[in-house]
Amino acid sequence: MSAPAWDPKQYNRFEAQRDRAALDLLVRLPEDFAPTEIWDLGCGAGQHAALLKRRHPTAHVHGMDSSTAMLEQARALSVEVDWSAGDIASWTPTRPADLILANASLQWLADHAALFARLAGTLAPGGLLAVQMPMAWETRHHTIMRETAADGPWAPLLAGVDTIAPLLPAEVYYEALAPLCDDIDIWSTTYLHVLTGDDAVLEWMKGTALRPYLTALDGEPSARDAFLEALGRRLSAAFPRRAQGQTLLPFPRLFLVAQRR
């Protein structure tokens, strides 16, 4: 299966809601923390790598993403960041990192116990790993998405398409990091996103969760349109638009900050 094609315009449609979790993660970093080697893994359009560069102007900041479309937007920012294309699964820094930020990116990768242990191993002593991941697999809208993908004439085209997997229990992440890290802080938050516009939950999902399905249907526009229409109907029934025009979407997320000893 080819990698999902990302649409920066669609992703940024709900930028304020998506950005909230990243900012809540970054505010948990120690005020006196002074990293010199920073990596933003899955940097997307680059706004968080740019923020880290402004916060730590003498640091060497790297932003890495697998999407050339996202990196094109990142490179348009007026900020001194080393932007590069790459795959987190095979990433290894040339020198130990003082800060690794992975905001809404690691949920796409497999074998989290091994992945988190490996990432911790790339940190310099005292370095921080800061992660935020959607706890989306169990949510109502993701369940509806998977059920719809398997129920219709488009189903053969979507069979075997990988979406995000369930996250591990928080205790498993702790155990993966404990051999190398102290001060492991893991918590979760459920945001109630207030979305506006027609088919708001469908439009939200077009920016992230639906990307593998839309990529698989890229050469079948009639099947793609029929799938989105059916999914939109089911999502609108599950998440009705309020009389005032807003649609409410509960969305849980897992956060983690760990320091290498």
Backbone as CSV, one residue per row, in Angstrom:
resi,resn,N_x,N_y,N_z,CA_x,CA_y,CA_z,C_x,C_y,C_z
1,MET,0.833,-1.192,0.000,0.000,0.000,0.000,0.871,1.246,0.000
2,SER,0.540,2.222,-0.820,1.297,3.463,-0.857,1.007,4.290,0.381
3,ALA,1.960,5.166,0.731,1.781,6.015,1.899,0.648,7.006,1.649
4,PRO,-0.070,7.391,2.704,-1.167,8.339,2.513,-0.677,9.655,1.933
5,ALA,-1.456,10.227,1.038,-1.164,11.557,0.504,-1.814,12.589,1.420
6,TRP,-1.038,13.587,1.834,-1.530,14.578,2.786,-1.897,15.865,2.066
7,ASP,-2.936,16.520,2.560,-3.454,17.764,1.989,-3.317,18.852,3.043
8,PRO,-2.271,19.698,2.964,-2.071,20.714,3.998,-3.266,21.642,4.181
9,LYS,-3.939,22.007,3.088,-5.088,22.911,3.198,-6.205,22.271,4.006
10,GLN,-6.497,20.996,3.735,-7.548,20.302,4.473,-7.144,20.118,5.931
11,TYR,-5.886,19.744,6.169,-5.413,19.541,7.537,-5.518,20.822,8.352
12,ASN,-5.166,21.938,7.735,-5.145,23.217,8.449,-6.524,23.851,8.595
13,ARG,-7.546,23.219,8.032,-8.891,23.789,8.137,-9.318,23.937,9.589
14,PHE,-8.884,23.011,10.444,-9.214,23.071,11.869,-7.938,23.284,12.683
15,GLU,-7.100,24.195,12.226,-5.787,24.380,12.830,-5.871,24.741,14.305
16,ALA,-6.811,25.604,14.687,-6.894,26.029,16.081,-7.162,24.848,17.001
17,GLN,-8.072,23.951,16.586,-8.384,22.794,17.416,-7.217,21.803,17.446
18,ARG,-6.596,21.572,16.301,-5.484,20.614,16.252,-4.271,21.140,17.016
19,ASP,-4.069,22.453,17.009,-2.886,23.046,17.622,-2.966,23.037,19.145
20,ARG,-4.171,22.975,19.685,-4.345,23.065,21.134,-3.544,21.998,21.869
21,ALA,-3.588,20.760,21.395,-2.894,19.678,22.083,-1.383,19.860,22.052
22,ALA,-0.844,20.317,20.916,0.599,20.546,20.818,1.048,21.615,21.799
23,LEU,0.280,22.671,21.914,0.641,23.740,22.844,0.515,23.268,24.285
24,ASP,-0.483,22.436,24.572,-0.615,21.882,25.918,0.552,20.967,26.254
25,LEU,1.104,20.288,25.260,2.287,19.464,25.479,3.524,20.325,25.720
26,LEU,3.724,21.330,24.889,4.933,22.144,24.987,4.992,22.930,26.294
27,VAL,3.840,23.293,26.827,3.840,24.063,28.065,4.301,23.211,29.247
28,ARG,4.318,21.883,29.099,4.766,20.998,30.169,6.283,20.820,30.189
29,LEU,6.990,21.374,29.216,8.448,21.297,29.245,8.983,22.252,30.316
30,PRO,10.050,21.891,31.010,10.582,22.754,32.084,10.965,24.136,31.568
31,GLU,10.668,25.152,32.350,10.971,26.522,31.933,12.464,26.754,31.766
32,ASP,13.290,26.054,32.541,14.734,26.265,32.465,15.413,25.299,31.489
33,PHE,14.629,24.559,30.722,15.183,23.610,29.766,15.818,24.373,28.613
34,ALA,17.076,24.046,28.286,17.810,24.781,27.245,18.427,23.805,26.251
35,PRO,17.630,23.204,25.386,18.157,22.231,24.423,18.959,22.914,23.325
36,THR,19.954,22.197,22.808,20.729,22.721,21.677,20.499,21.905,20.401
37,GLU,19.981,20.692,20.533,19.716,19.824,19.377,18.264,19.347,19.487
38,ILE,17.402,19.852,18.578,15.958,19.612,18.663,15.468,18.958,17.377
39,TRP,14.635,17.926,17.542,13.994,17.274,16.398,12.488,17.307,16.571
40,ASP,11.780,17.736,15.523,10.325,17.648,15.459,10.016,16.551,14.440
41,LEU,9.620,15.383,14.934,9.380,14.220,14.078,7.920,14.190,13.658
42,GLY,7.686,14.251,12.342,6.327,14.424,11.835,5.919,15.870,11.978
43,CYS,6.770,16.763,11.478,6.622,18.203,11.739,5.468,18.830,10.982
44,GLY,4.910,18.136,9.972,3.799,18.715,9.229,4.192,20.013,8.558
45,ALA,3.339,21.019,8.707,3.583,22.317,8.070,4.601,23.163,8.813
46,GLY,5.176,22.650,9.891,6.352,23.267,10.499,6.127,24.275,11.596
47,GLN,4.873,24.523,11.999,4.651,25.606,12.944,5.248,25.342,14.317
48,HIS,5.330,24.078,14.727,5.863,23.798,16.061,7.393,23.805,16.065
49,ALA,8.002,23.332,14.988,9.456,23.476,14.873,9.840,24.946,14.841
50,ALA,9.062,25.753,14.139,9.329,27.196,14.099,9.171,27.816,15.475
51,LEU,8.145,27.381,16.221,7.951,27.889,17.581,9.130,27.520,18.472
52,LEU,9.619,26.294,18.339,10.769,25.884,19.146,12.023,26.672,18.775
53,LYS,12.184,27.011,17.506,13.335,27.820,17.097,13.246,29.222,17.688
54,ARG,12.048,29.784,17.717,11.890,31.115,18.327,12.120,31.044,19.830
55,ARG,11.706,29.954,20.445,11.876,29.805,21.893,13.331,29.525,22.252
56,HIS,14.045,28.814,21.370,15.453,28.456,21.618,16.275,28.893,20.403
57,PRO,16.529,30.174,20.251,17.131,30.705,19.013,18.532,30.181,18.720
58,THR,19.281,29.744,19.733,20.638,29.243,19.473,20.655,27.740,19.199
59,ALA,19.526,27.090,19.294,19.473,25.642,19.097,19.475,25.300,17.609
60,HIS,19.948,24.101,17.319,19.874,23.548,15.968,18.575,22.764,15.895
61,VAL,17.600,23.260,15.136,16.266,22.674,15.094,16.060,21.961,13.750
62,HIS,15.589,20.713,13.824,15.299,19.912,12.639,13.805,19.619,12.598
63,GLY,13.213,19.736,11.425,11.834,19.322,11.214,11.787,18.270,10.138
64,MET,11.266,17.094,10.478,11.234,15.988,9.522,9.800,15.519,9.314
65,ASP,9.446,15.239,8.050,8.118,14.736,7.736,8.223,13.865,6.487
66,SER,7.246,12.984,6.324,7.227,12.119,5.142,6.498,12.749,3.971
67,SER,5.785,13.866,4.204,4.962,14.492,3.174,5.699,15.669,2.530
68,THR,5.922,15.576,1.224,6.568,16.687,0.525,5.660,17.914,0.493
69,ALA,4.330,17.693,0.456,3.399,18.829,0.454,3.471,19.589,1.766
70,MET,3.537,18.873,2.873,3.657,19.530,4.171,4.999,20.262,4.283
71,LEU,6.075,19.622,3.830,7.395,20.247,3.920,7.497,21.483,3.039
72,GLU,6.770,21.502,1.940,6.759,22.689,1.092,6.217,23.887,1.858
73,GLN,5.155,23.666,2.634,4.630,24.741,3.468,5.615,25.118,4.557
74,ALA,6.255,24.130,5.163,7.207,24.407,6.235,8.369,25.255,5.737
75,ARG,8.862,24.931,4.565,10.014,25.669,4.030,9.664,27.113,3.674
76,ALA,8.372,27.405,3.540,7.951,28.781,3.263,7.964,29.654,4.500
77,LEU,8.122,29.050,5.673,8.188,29.834,6.904,9.518,30.581,6.982
78,SER,9.474,31.757,7.522,10.693,32.562,7.653,11.384,32.212,8.971
79,VAL,12.005,31.030,8.977,12.635,30.562,10.206,13.800,29.649,9.835
80,GLU,14.839,29.679,10.635,16.044,28.903,10.373,15.900,27.512,10.995
81,VAL,15.268,26.624,10.238,15.070,25.238,10.651,15.560,24.338,9.523
82,ASP,16.180,23.225,9.896,16.640,22.241,8.915,15.473,21.309,8.591
83,TRP,14.838,21.511,7.439,13.688,20.690,7.031,14.179,19.510,6.207
84,SER,13.624,18.326,6.463,14.047,17.151,5.698,12.909,16.160,5.588
85,ALA,12.919,15.395,4.491,11.960,14.316,4.297,12.527,13.046,4.907
86,GLY,11.680,12.292,5.581,12.165,11.071,6.197,11.056,10.267,6.837
87,ASP,11.411,9.068,7.256,10.490,8.123,7.871,10.903,7.930,9.323
88,ILE,9.988,8.209,10.249,10.307,8.083,11.671,10.739,6.657,12.006
89,ALA,10.158,5.673,11.330,10.450,4.273,11.640,11.923,3.934,11.452
90,SER,12.603,4.619,10.551,14.011,4.326,10.287,14.930,5.488,10.670
91,TRP,14.386,6.499,11.352,15.158,7.692,11.686,16.171,7.427,12.793
92,THR,17.362,7.946,12.585,18.404,7.957,13.612,19.141,9.285,13.503
93,PRO,19.244,10.056,14.584,19.933,11.349,14.496,21.437,11.165,14.382
94,THR,22.090,12.136,13.765,23.548,12.067,13.623,24.241,12.369,14.944
95,ARG,23.554,13.043,15.836,24.079,13.286,17.186,22.922,13.178,18.169
96,PRO,23.180,12.859,19.426,22.090,12.702,20.385,21.232,13.966,20.473
97,ALA,19.939,13.758,20.617,18.987,14.877,20.655,18.743,15.324,22.101
98,ASP,18.612,16.633,22.278,18.223,17.169,23.586,16.706,17.207,23.742
99,LEU,15.991,17.332,22.620,14.533,17.336,22.656,14.013,16.664,21.392
100,ILE,13.153,15.675,21.573,12.418,15.077,20.465,10.947,15.369,20.696
101,LEU,10.346,16.105,19.764,8.910,16.372,19.782,8.253,15.495,18.723
102,ALA,7.218,14.780,19.123,6.440,13.986,18.165,4.974,14.258,18.460
103,ASN,4.418,15.220,17.746,3.046,15.638,17.974,2.131,15.030,16.918
104,ALA,1.239,14.141,17.340,0.257,13.510,16.447,0.920,12.853,15.237
105,SER,1.995,12.110,15.491,2.686,11.425,14.396,2.949,9.954,14.696
106,LEU,3.258,9.605,15.934,3.681,8.237,16.226,2.533,7.238,16.181
107,GLN,1.278,7.713,16.204,0.143,6.783,16.140,0.074,6.042,14.810
108,TRP,0.808,6.519,13.803,0.805,5.853,12.500,1.829,4.716,12.433
109,LEU,2.667,4.581,13.469,3.743,3.588,13.445,3.389,2.377,14.294
110,ALA,4.026,1.237,13.971,3.755,-0.020,14.666,4.771,-0.253,15.786
111,ASP,4.493,-1.261,16.615,5.388,-1.766,17.660,5.875,-0.627,18.559
112,HIS,4.931,-0.017,19.251,5.248,1.156,20.052,6.217,0.873,21.194
113,ALA,6.159,-0.305,21.788,7.078,-0.592,22.889,8.524,-0.483,22.416
114,ALA,8.819,-1.082,21.262,10.173,-1.004,20.717,10.480,0.402,20.210
115,LEU,9.501,1.056,19.588,9.708,2.405,19.039,10.067,3.397,20.133
116,PHE,9.313,3.399,21.227,9.569,4.373,22.283,10.902,4.106,22.976
117,ALA,11.245,2.848,23.152,12.552,2.538,23.724,13.672,3.030,22.816
118,ARG,13.485,2.855,21.513,14.512,3.310,20.556,14.644,4.825,20.561
119,LEU,13.508,5.531,20.568,13.574,6.991,20.587,14.257,7.485,21.853
120,ALA,13.950,6.878,22.990,14.606,7.280,24.234,16.112,7.074,24.143
121,GLY,16.519,6.030,23.426,17.938,5.752,23.286,18.686,6.753,22.433
122,THR,17.993,7.573,21.658,18.653,8.599,20.842,18.815,9.922,21.583
123,LEU,18.285,9.999,22.816,18.379,11.240,23.580,19.750,11.370,24.245
124,ALA,20.224,12.611,24.353,21.396,12.908,25.163,21.012,12.813,26.638
125,PRO,21.975,12.611,27.536,21.642,12.619,28.965,20.912,13.915,29.345
126,GLY,19.792,13.781,30.022,18.973,14.941,30.368,18.016,15.370,29.279
127,GLY,18.084,14.709,28.121,17.206,15.070,27.014,15.776,14.639,27.257
128,LEU,14.853,15.290,26.547,13.430,15.064,26.740,12.777,14.486,25.490
129,LEU,11.886,13.537,25.705,10.990,13.028,24.673,9.598,13.541,25.001
130,ALA,8.983,14.283,24.079,7.659,14.877,24.297,6.738,14.399,23.186
131,VAL,5.674,13.690,23.562,4.817,13.001,22.584,3.359,13.315,22.881
132,GLN,2.595,13.518,21.816,1.133,13.591,21.901,0.569,12.714,20.797
133,MET,-0.395,11.851,21.173,-1.003,10.953,20.191,-2.513,10.921,20.395
134,PRO,-3.288,10.978,19.324,-4.737,10.820,19.451,-5.087,9.410,19.940
135,MET,-5.996,9.327,20.866,-6.540,8.036,21.305,-7.821,7.792,20.498
136,ALA,-7.649,7.676,19.196,-8.783,7.799,18.283,-9.400,6.472,17.876
137,TRP,-8.655,5.383,17.952,-9.136,4.125,17.390,-10.465,3.717,18.006
138,GLU,-10.622,3.930,19.315,-11.829,3.499,20.006,-12.969,4.507,19.928
139,THR,-12.733,5.676,19.356,-13.763,6.706,19.362,-14.913,6.343,18.427
140,ARG,-16.029,7.015,18.635,-17.219,6.715,17.848,-17.015,7.029,16.370
141,HIS,-16.366,8.159,16.075,-16.222,8.526,14.662,-15.258,7.596,13.926
142,HIS,-14.221,7.101,14.608,-13.321,6.144,13.952,-14.006,4.794,13.757
143,THR,-14.821,4.383,14.721,-15.562,3.133,14.575,-16.506,3.211,13.374
144,ILE,-17.200,4.334,13.245,-18.093,4.534,12.098,-17.302,4.518,10.789
145,MET,-16.124,5.124,10.789,-15.294,5.143,9.586,-14.918,3.731,9.157
146,ARG,-14.469,2.906,10.102,-14.060,1.541,9.751,-15.260,0.705,9.311
147,GLU,-16.395,0.871,9.998,-17.591,0.119,9.612,-18.062,0.497,8.217
148,THR,-18.015,1.776,7.891,-18.444,2.232,6.570,-17.492,1.739,5.483
149,ALA,-16.206,1.746,5.775,-15.217,1.267,4.796,-15.445,-0.195,4.443
150,ALA,-15.974,-0.965,5.397,-16.178,-2.399,5.168,-17.570,-2.736,4.664
151,ASP,-18.420,-1.717,4.457,-19.833,-1.961,4.156,-20.265,-1.145,2.947
152,GLY,-19.950,-1.634,1.758,-20.357,-0.927,0.549,-19.580,-1.434,-0.644
153,PRO,-19.915,-0.971,-1.844,-19.218,-1.439,-3.054,-17.746,-1.055,-3.085
154,TRP,-17.341,-0.092,-2.266,-15.945,0.329,-2.180,-15.114,-0.608,-1.294
155,ALA,-15.771,-1.509,-0.549,-15.085,-2.334,0.443,-13.903,-3.116,-0.129
156,PRO,-14.021,-3.758,-1.324,-12.853,-4.486,-1.849,-11.639,-3.581,-2.081
157,LEU,-11.892,-2.327,-2.423,-10.786,-1.396,-2.664,-10.117,-0.955,-1.372
158,LEU,-10.858,-1.038,-0.263,-10.334,-0.571,1.018,-9.889,-1.706,1.927
159,ALA,-10.134,-2.940,1.520,-9.715,-4.080,2.337,-8.194,-4.070,2.499
160,GLY,-7.742,-4.183,3.707,-6.311,-4.214,3.969,-5.654,-2.862,4.086
161,VAL,-6.409,-1.775,3.905,-5.833,-0.434,4.073,-5.636,-0.180,5.562
162,ASP,-4.436,0.171,5.932,-4.116,0.390,7.338,-4.536,1.787,7.776
163,THR,-5.204,1.855,8.925,-5.431,3.135,9.594,-4.634,3.100,10.889
164,ILE,-4.827,4.092,11.746,-4.096,4.081,13.000,-4.551,2.898,13.847
165,ALA,-3.653,2.386,14.672,-3.959,1.256,15.548,-4.285,1.771,16.955
166,PRO,-4.896,0.939,17.785,-5.119,1.349,19.180,-3.788,1.631,19.868
167,LEU,-3.755,2.622,20.735,-2.564,2.877,21.526,-2.419,1.806,22.598
168,LEU,-1.222,1.700,23.139,-0.967,0.777,24.234,-1.454,1.388,25.549
169,PRO,-1.669,0.570,26.562,-1.957,1.137,27.890,-0.808,2.028,28.351
170,ALA,-1.134,3.049,29.120,-0.105,3.988,29.580,1.021,3.272,30.310
171,GLU,0.692,2.209,31.048,1.709,1.483,31.800,2.756,0.848,30.883
172,VAL,2.352,0.462,29.673,3.296,-0.159,28.744,4.290,0.883,28.223
173,TYR,3.803,2.086,27.957,4.732,3.149,27.559,5.710,3.452,28.685
174,TYR,5.219,3.466,29.904,6.104,3.706,31.048,7.191,2.632,31.106
175,GLU,6.805,1.371,30.999,7.778,0.286,31.085,8.777,0.329,29.936
176,ALA,8.364,0.779,28.762,9.285,0.876,27.627,10.345,1.944,27.854
177,LEU,9.978,3.001,28.588,10.886,4.126,28.793,11.701,4.021,30.091
178,ALA,11.188,3.290,31.079,11.797,3.273,32.407,13.254,2.816,32.434
179,PRO,13.693,1.884,31.566,15.108,1.505,31.633,16.070,2.647,31.330
180,LEU,15.625,3.677,30.610,16.519,4.761,30.218,16.115,6.122,30.787
181,CYS,14.891,6.250,31.233,14.358,7.584,31.562,13.889,7.677,32.998
182,ASP,14.012,8.875,33.550,13.412,9.246,34.822,12.338,10.293,34.540
183,ASP,11.599,10.659,35.583,10.594,11.724,35.463,9.678,11.487,34.255
184,ILE,9.099,10.313,34.204,8.182,9.949,33.118,6.783,10.409,33.498
185,ASP,6.252,11.333,32.732,4.938,11.921,33.010,4.002,11.534,31.862
186,ILE,2.952,10.778,32.170,2.000,10.338,31.150,0.598,10.707,31.625
187,TRP,-0.159,11.350,30.740,-1.508,11.744,31.094,-2.380,11.773,29.839
188,SER,-3.679,11.846,30.045,-4.598,11.931,28.914,-5.604,13.045,29.158
189,THR,-6.114,13.576,28.065,-7.106,14.649,28.097,-8.123,14.391,26.993
190,THR,-9.382,14.622,27.297,-10.413,14.575,26.260,-10.861,15.999,25.961
191,TYR,-10.649,16.425,24.732,-11.074,17.748,24.281,-12.484,17.642,23.701
192,LEU,-13.275,18.644,23.912,-14.563,18.732,23.236,-14.407,19.781,22.143
193,HIS,-14.102,19.313,20.942,-13.891,20.234,19.837,-15.233,20.764,19.337
194,VAL,-15.324,22.066,19.205,-16.526,22.721,18.691,-16.245,23.080,17.235
195,LEU,-16.824,22.302,16.325,-16.555,22.439,14.902,-17.700,23.180,14.222
196,THR,-17.370,23.909,13.178,-18.380,24.638,12.427,-18.328,24.226,10.961
197,GLY,-19.417,24.509,10.255,-19.485,24.202,8.831,-20.271,22.934,8.556
198,ASP,-20.570,22.710,7.286,-21.303,21.522,6.869,-20.429,20.277,7.002
199,ASP,-21.051,19.157,7.385,-20.342,17.875,7.488,-19.038,18.033,8.265
200,ALA,-19.118,18.675,9.430,-17.913,19.095,10.141,-17.021,17.922,10.549
201,VAL,-17.617,16.837,11.055,-16.790,15.706,11.484,-16.157,15.019,10.279
202,LEU,-16.895,14.900,9.197,-16.320,14.345,7.973,-15.156,15.202,7.492
203,GLU,-15.330,16.511,7.484,-14.255,17.395,7.034,-13.045,17.298,7.962
204,TRP,-13.286,17.153,9.269,-12.197,16.961,10.228,-11.417,15.691,9.872
205,MET,-12.139,14.613,9.598,-11.487,13.331,9.330,-10.776,13.311,7.982
206,LYS,-11.238,14.111,7.028,-10.537,14.196,5.744,-9.102,14.691,5.916
207,GLY,-8.843,15.441,6.974,-7.504,15.988,7.182,-6.511,14.982,7.715
208,THR,-6.989,13.908,8.384,-6.053,12.964,9.008,-6.497,11.520,8.808
209,ALA,-7.493,11.088,9.591,-7.833,9.664,9.658,-8.209,9.071,8.314
210,LEU,-8.857,9.845,7.458,-9.316,9.330,6.171,-8.235,9.307,5.100
211,ARG,-7.070,9.864,5.371,-6.060,9.963,4.312,-5.690,8.604,3.702
212,PRO,-5.501,7.523,4.494,-5.187,6.245,3.841,-6.301,5.753,2.926
213,TYR,-7.552,5.922,3.346,-8.676,5.497,2.508,-8.770,6.344,1.247
214,LEU,-8.624,7.653,1.391,-8.730,8.531,0.220,-7.593,8.269,-0.761
215,THR,-6.412,7.950,-0.240,-5.297,7.607,-1.119,-5.594,6.321,-1.885
216,ALA,-6.168,5.339,-1.193,-6.496,4.067,-1.851,-7.562,4.230,-2.923
217,LEU,-8.451,5.233,-2.755,-9.540,5.457,-3.712,-9.211,6.557,-4.725
218,ASP,-7.974,6.989,-4.749,-7.596,8.128,-5.585,-7.892,7.891,-7.058
219,GLY,-7.737,6.657,-7.531,-7.995,6.359,-8.935,-9.417,5.918,-9.223
220,GLU,-10.284,5.974,-8.210,-11.678,5.545,-8.356,-12.596,6.654,-7.835
221,PRO,-12.743,7.754,-8.569,-13.487,8.908,-8.048,-14.943,8.603,-7.717
222,SER,-15.599,7.732,-8.485,-17.001,7.440,-8.176,-17.122,6.670,-6.866
223,ALA,-16.223,5.717,-6.647,-16.227,4.971,-5.388,-15.858,5.884,-4.226
224,ARG,-14.918,6.773,-4.472,-14.509,7.721,-3.423,-15.682,8.601,-3.015
225,ASP,-16.388,9.149,-3.988,-17.511,10.039,-3.683,-18.632,9.291,-2.969
226,ALA,-18.923,8.067,-3.404,-19.987,7.281,-2.781,-19.623,6.929,-1.337
227,PHE,-18.356,6.570,-1.110,-17.889,6.254,0.245,-18.015,7.469,1.153
228,LEU,-17.570,8.631,0.684,-17.642,9.842,1.501,-19.083,10.258,1.768
229,GLU,-19.955,10.074,0.785,-21.362,10.413,0.996,-21.980,9.516,2.071
230,ALA,-21.714,8.210,1.990,-22.254,7.286,2.991,-21.674,7.574,4.369
231,LEU,-20.385,7.822,4.436,-19.753,8.120,5.713,-20.280,9.427,6.285
232,GLY,-20.458,10.432,5.433,-20.978,11.715,5.893,-22.365,11.585,6.499
233,ARG,-23.221,10.765,5.885,-24.562,10.563,6.435,-24.495,9.938,7.826
234,ARG,-23.650,8.933,7.980,-23.561,8.238,9.261,-22.954,9.137,10.336
235,LEU,-21.957,9.905,9.966,-21.346,10.811,10.938,-22.314,11.923,11.340
236,SER,-23.075,12.439,10.389,-24.030,13.504,10.710,-25.132,12.998,11.637
237,ALA,-25.509,11.727,11.489,-26.502,11.157,12.391,-25.934,10.964,13.792
238,ALA,-24.655,10.583,13.862,-24.022,10.340,15.160,-23.614,11.633,15.852
239,PHE,-23.276,12.645,15.065,-22.837,13.935,15.609,-23.706,15.032,14.992
240,PRO,-24.935,15.173,15.462,-25.848,16.144,14.830,-25.389,17.580,15.057
241,ARG,-25.681,18.397,14.073,-25.354,19.814,14.152,-26.349,20.512,15.082
242,ARG,-25.848,21.288,16.010,-26.705,21.990,16.958,-27.461,23.116,16.250
243,ALA,-28.543,23.566,16.884,-29.364,24.614,16.273,-28.557,25.868,16.000
244,GLN,-27.539,26.106,16.837,-26.698,27.295,16.643,-25.625,27.095,15.578
245,GLY,-25.529,25.887,15.017,-24.610,25.644,13.906,-23.353,24.878,14.251
246,GLN,-23.083,24.646,15.539,-21.856,23.943,15.908,-22.082,22.427,15.958
247,THR,-20.999,21.702,15.726,-20.984,20.254,15.898,-19.944,19.928,16.956
248,LEU,-20.314,19.102,17.941,-19.424,18.784,19.061,-18.764,17.435,18.832
249,LEU,-17.433,17.418,18.933,-16.658,16.199,18.706,-15.760,15.927,19.908
250,PRO,-16.109,14.974,20.767,-15.183,14.599,21.849,-13.972,13.881,21.262
251,PHE,-12.769,14.253,21.744,-11.552,13.697,21.151,-10.496,13.503,22.245
252,PRO,-10.191,12.237,22.618,-9.190,11.983,23.663,-7.776,11.900,23.097
253,ARG,-6.818,12.346,23.880,-5.418,12.329,23.455,-4.528,11.900,24.616
254,LEU,-3.435,11.207,24.279,-2.452,10.750,25.261,-1.203,11.619,25.142
255,PHE,-0.667,12.025,26.294,0.526,12.866,26.348,1.613,12.146,27.138
256,LEU,2.860,12.454,26.784,3.996,11.815,27.454,5.200,12.728,27.407
257,VAL,5.828,12.938,28.549,7.110,13.641,28.613,8.039,12.797,29.475
258,ALA,9.198,12.424,28.934,10.148,11.588,29.653,11.548,12.166,29.497
259,GLN,12.339,12.092,30.553,13.696,12.650,30.539,14.722,11.536,30.643
260,ARG,15.678,11.546,29.736,16.762,10.548,29.744,17.673,10.810,30.941
261,ARG,17.968,9.754,31.666,18.845,9.924,32.826,20.307,10.048,32.397
